[in-house]
């Protein structure tokens, strides 16, 4: 076969020859041709005998890089009913020449195709998918809400299924316990009336749920049976046999067993399962849209010393951009004029704005708090930090999450096995001398008792109860898939700011160094900071307001960028300085006596604010982002559950370690750039860790999407919430172990449900095949089989309802 790759790193025609030479050394390569002008490598090779990775390694060792020339496209898939459908779509897609990869995300209903554009006929792929019974659409619209459609089907099915159950099953139950049967329900006394009532009631149910038959048989004939296939085979056999029975009753005026209730009630129960599943599925995330909205649509650029507003798409590298107070930064760059504080919380998650001056880096979508900045554009378009985050979220959300759907996987084997058993048993009885009616009864009995109505309810009912219980306790679980994955989690990563900590700086310590009282020192500091816009100053002012201090008036105020403030207050003689140690050193104010206090604060991860009056140090006020009330308890519970706990932050390592020590966290990942958070998650996943990421900022969105389970704090940003699988509406991280515990109990419940569902089949199928009849026993009446299936559904539903007793962690 032939493939084209893009080559990076070539500087001359000799490079092309070198790449051809090293490529041909690999076994199986028939030819290698490099076009220096287009920087492309065309390889002709034996697909079965060639290791392409080895070719890439040889090219890389030679100092170049080969990149696949394949492109990716995402399609919306309609018509899937289970994980087996996803596998089927992947299988038929990969059959088409040129398709390198086909991944279906069952949760989002997206198909991602990787293919060689020149060698692939996409129309053929779409045709294969349609032939398999599904529809692929390139235009990605908001997911169609099928909830109402299923609800209507369930209501109409129930309207006919309930009286059908009464007409067909109640007489048998009453007769079994010796109670007189109402004449109108006596099928022995009025067989024609009884048959007519049943066919009138069952036919609408079959028509309403006709999609089950079309989809089920199509998948069966394509060699990829799913849950619908078994339902379709079982119920249609029962229905057709029932029609034959009606013919016998009317033609010969005699009693004949009808199995319409098997078809009707099973279809109603299956549609109930699908309806419950539709409720538990979350809607497609709008995180990408919200991220895009963060970036401003226009930018102000300087042209010949004149400000000009242009679309952000028009900004080029090297342009000088003006950002005014309160405005969002359009693209990434470097400050060339002015100074200010910039809120980077949407990127770093840190609540404290960052000081910017000439030479400082500045990032798109961040907010300029005060002061005018001029900066040179260095990264525009797709190269900006916010664009990279958008790309990471798209990739993480589009990637395939291997979520086990036990019922669907087993159904893939279960359907053909059951059909084979039914055919084998009926043919065997025919060969043994029994008549066609007997053999047909065996065939239908096996299919009816094997029809997995309980199997279809096992997962969605448990998930439905669990998600309802979670919501009751302030835990919003967006989909059944995330609940199914959460029970496997063995590592939880917490974002620091706003998750482990409060997310807002607060005064933690006051250290007077002279004869001033603590309250007096705080009052002076707050009075000075009342004109400041710095967040650390705001923390001091807020503390004074909480204590209801009356602040002093300022006679003079000056902000010293990157250091602090210089103030004169009424009734206070001498100049007052408040700021960092650099401000004190610049003004020759001695701080050596307070070294032990400074060291203590550093170890505790607190920021010291020095206050001097008339060139004499009067005290230190420490400000820090305090730990949330339940952080320690949440970490302790996770440890008790055998789960490793990590903390990730853009903050400095010293502060991060101080907080981690206080909360007893196992792993500290500090000084991490926004785009690297998802990478850190991936590193843990590569070590076979099942990772839950807990965060609240926009910068957490890629990591939340990349993780196996993303958990967002409810008071966090909309993007973080949209990117997550689970949202803690009460913003209490104690709900993290609660959510995982709920998941574990739910999965245990689902496994119990599956046991009950399969238990009836394992016991019932041999009986339906006539094993007992061989030894002189009775044949299994399909009506008894249908009743057994009904009991299996009741067992499953009752077991699922036990999850209502779940209690949250405390």
JOMOHU-V334406 format. One line per field, one symbol per residue. phi: phi as a letter, one per 40 degrees, with the letter a starting at -180 (. if undefined). burial: 1 if it has 24 or more other C-alpha atoms within 12 Angstrom, else 0. Layout:
# JOMOHU-V334406
phi: ???
burial: ???
This chain:
# JOMOHU-V334406
phi: .bbbbcbbhcbacccdccccccccccdgccaabbccccfbbbbbacdcbbcccccdcccccchbbbbdccbbbbbcbbhcbacccdcccccccccccgccaabbccccgbbbbbacdcbbbccccccccccchbbbbcccccdcccdcccccccccccdcccccccccccdcccccbgcccddccccccbccccccccccccddccccbcccccccccccccgbcbdccccccccccccccccccccccccbfbcacbbccccccccccccccccccccccccdcbdcdccccccccbbbbcbfgbcbcbcccccbdhccbbbcdgccccbcabcbagaabbcbccbcgcccdbcbadgccbbcgcbccagcbbaccbbbfccccccccdccccccccccbcccbdcccccdcccccccccccccccccccchcccdcccccdcdccccccccccccdccccccccccccccbgbcccaccccccdccdbabbbcccgbcbcgbcacbabbcbbcccdccccccccccccccbccccccccccccccfcccccccaaacbdgbibbbbbcgbcgcbbbicccccccbfccbdcbdcccccccccgbccbcbbbfgbcbibbcbaccccdccccccccccccgbcbbbbaccccccccccccccgccbbbbfccdccccccccdccccgccbbbbabbcccdcccccccbcbbcdcccdcccccccbbcccfbccccccccccccccccccccccccccdccccccdcccgcccdbgcccccdccccccccccccccccccccccccbccb
burial: 011111110100001101111111010010111111001111111000000100110110010111111011111111111111111111111101111111111111111111110001010011011101111110000000000001101101110111111111111100000000100011110011111111111111111111111111111100011111111111111111111111001000000111111111111111111111111111111111011101110111100000000001001100111111001111111111011111111111111111111001111111111111111111111001111111111111111110101111111101110110111011111000000001111111111111111111111111111111111011111111111111111111111111111111111111111000001111111111111111111111111100000011010010111011111110010011111110110010101000001100110111111111101111111111111101111111110010111111111111111111111111111111111111111101100011111111111111111111111111011111111111111011111111111111111111111111111110111111110000000011111111111101111111111111010110
